[in-house]
Structures are given as C-alpha cells and as structure tokens.
C-alpha cells in the first residue's frame, strides 16, 4: 500500500481534540488551562469533539459517540490535526466501525500514544496514512519541564526536515497531574546500547501490549522489507510480561523483515533494570544481528519524543555511539 504523509502544521491551523479512549472528563481544569495556553502559544486554534466529556463506568464514552467525534474531525476541512485527549484501554473497540475511506480521503495529522497505538497502526494498515505517536492533549498540561517534549513535537509535526533524536538531560516518572510544583527529576544516563549495527527502514509499533492486540487481524500493519520496531510499555508491565510480548512479535513470520529495535524507557513500577533488559534481548537469537537500543525518551515517562508510525527512521550503533534519526515523517 502506498503511504500517505499528512501536511505539516502551520500557525493558525485548527487542531481538534477527541477522546477515542478514556474521557476528557478526568482531566483537571488546571491541566486544561495550561494545555490550552501551550497550543495558543504555538499559534494553533483548538476545537473539541462533541462527546469528549461523556464518561461511563469505564471512564469512557460509547462507541457511537467516539466514532462520531472521530469522523467529524476527519471530515471537517478546517481541521488540520487530530490529537487525542488521553490514553486508556479501549480504542481498539472502534476499529470495526471506522470509515477508513473517509480517513484516507481526508489525510491529516493524528497524534497520541499508549492505547492510541491501536489506532496509529490500524490507520496505517487500512489507509496507508502515516500518523504519530506523541503527546496527548493532557500531556500539554504539564506546567514544568515540558521543553523537550515540545521541541520534538515541533520537529516532527511542523517541519519536513530530518531530525536526530538526542537523549533528554533529565526524566521523570511522577504523577505531575496531581502536583504540578513538586516534580521528581532523574538524571538521564543516555540511551542504552544492547546490540550494535546499522538499519534503515519503516517505523512500526509504539506501546507493545497494545500493538500486540492487533496481531492476526486486518488492522495489523504489514512489515515492509526493512522494518524498525519502536516498542515501550507502561507501569503494568514488568520483565516477564515484556519478554513474552516481545517474543510474540518474534514468532511472527514477517519478523524476518525487522532490522532494528528501539525500546522506550520503562516506568519505575515495572522494576525493569538494564541488566534484566539486556538478558531478555541477549537470550533471543533472532535479535543477535540487529541493532537494539533502549531507554529512549518515549512511552509513559516524561519527556517524550513524537515519531511517525509508518515513517522512515535510521539507526546506527557503532563503538558505543548511537545515531538515531527520523528522515521521512
């Protein structure tokens, strides 16, 4: 399938916020005010889906409501980007009800992470449209230490220029949304080299356990001849679950097309250590000749990069030195 790259953002563009997973009702007034100002400072105009405040016993809204907001956002010619309010657990409920022709005929930026991985990869599989794993609307509500996240959001969504991914100076895994002033910053030791090598290819993946929900369905993207997997997991993950989820991908016949793996930073609750992660990778002979790096700034810690699901990425690891670049996005 031929890939479609959406137009980049420009000052004055309208951005639509929708909630295809959890409801926006759980986002505090303070967080919203900060997020709204950040988008305004970027020169972007926000609009909101009609049903984003609905909330049921699953802290979500009906499939019908979420589909209506999704379709309205893509059919509206004034909307240039669609950004998710927050993540959750149930965006894969929408896949059978989405109008894929509508999405393909109205290509635009679609951005979110975590549970939104199901939508990112299904959109690519069904339409060829490149979408983006990156901050939610709620993520923009961080008052402090947002510069790195914002920098890579702009590099990926406002420009066509190649950009290199450099490690952040500090990172956090705190509940900033409960206390904006008291943050626990951790010095970043940089990316972790597990296997050296060189690869250039199409970027697939994001949240690993969500990505795996698509296996065996029409919504799982084909692995091009040269594929580089970006994978991460949240606080519900640990060494055992990450190992078996990764093994599940390795068992796929198309895994032979994978030429490199980039792993996002784990949350503290996962109790994943560098030693455990290295052992997991080194025990899988299928990975012996692939460049593999970890502790990259994406996933459920902050800050986080924005990257294109379906875009082109290069990874070179030589003598302990890493060059990670997003070329076509």
C-alpha positions, 0 to 999 in steps of 0.5 A, a space after each residue: 500500500 502506498 503511504 500517505 504523509 499528512 501536511 505539516 502544521 502551520 500557525 493558525 491551523 485548527 487542531 481538534 481534540 477527541 477522546 477515542 479512549 478514556 474521557 476528557 472528563 478526568 482531566 483537571 481544569 488546571 491541566 486544561 488551562 495550561 494545555 490550552 495556553 501551550 497550543 495558543 502559544 504555538 499559534 494553533 486554534 483548538 476545537 473539541 469533539 462533541 462527546 469528549 466529556 461523556 464518561 461511563 463506568 469505564 471512564 469512557 464514552 460509547 462507541 457511537 459517540 467516539 466514532 462520531 467525534 472521530 469522523 467529524 474531525 476527519 471530515 471537517 476541512 478546517 481541521 488540520 490535526 487530530 490529537 487525542 485527549 488521553 490514553 486508556 484501554 479501549 480504542 481498539 473497540 472502534 476499529 470495526 466501525 471506522 470509515 477508513 475511506 473517509 480517513 484516507 480521503 481526508 489525510 491529516 495529522 493524528 497524534 497520541 500514544 499508549 492505547 492510541 497505538 491501536 489506532 496509529 497502526 490500524 490507520 496505517 494498515 487500512 489507509 496507508 496514512 502515516 500518523 504519530 505517536 506523541 503527546 496527548 492533549 493532557 500531556 500539554 498540561 504539564 506546567 514544568 519541564 515540558 521543553 523537550 517534549 515540545 521541541 520534538 513535537 515541533 520537529 516532527 509535526 511542523 517541519 519536513 526536515 530530518 531530525 536526530 533524536 538526542 537523549 533528554 538531560 533529565 526524566 521523570 516518572 511522577 504523577 505531575 497531574 496531581 502536583 504540578 510544583 513538586 516534580 521528581 527529576 532523574 538524571 538521564 544516563 543516555 540511551 542504552 546500547 544492547 546490540 550494535 549495527 546499522 538499519 534503515 527502514 519503516 517505523 512500526 509499533 509504539 506501546 507493545 501490549 497494545 500493538 500486540 492486540 492487533 496481531 492476526 487481524 486486518 488492522 495489523 500493519 504489514 512489515 515492509 522489507 526493512 522494518 524498525 520496531 519502536 516498542 515501550 510499555 507502561 507501569 503494568 508491565 514488568 520483565 516477564 510480561 515484556 519478554 513474552 510480548 516481545 517474543 510474540 512479535 518474534 514468532 511472527 513470520 514477517 519478523 524476518 523483515 525487522 532490522 532494528 529495535 528501539 525500546 522506550 524507557 520503562 516506568 519505575 513500577 515495572 522494576 525493569 533494570 538494564 541488566 534484566 533488559 539486556 538478558 531478555 534481548 541477549 537470550 533471543 537469537 533472532 535479535 543477535 544481528 540487529 541493532 537494539 537500543 533502549 531507554 529512549 525518551 518515549 512511552 509513559 515517562 516524561 519527556 517524550 519524543 513524537 515519531 511517525 508510525 509508518 515513517 522512515 527512521 535510521 539507526 546506527 550503533 557503532 563503538 558505543 555511539 548511537 545515531 538515531 534519526 527520523 528522515 521521512 515523517 
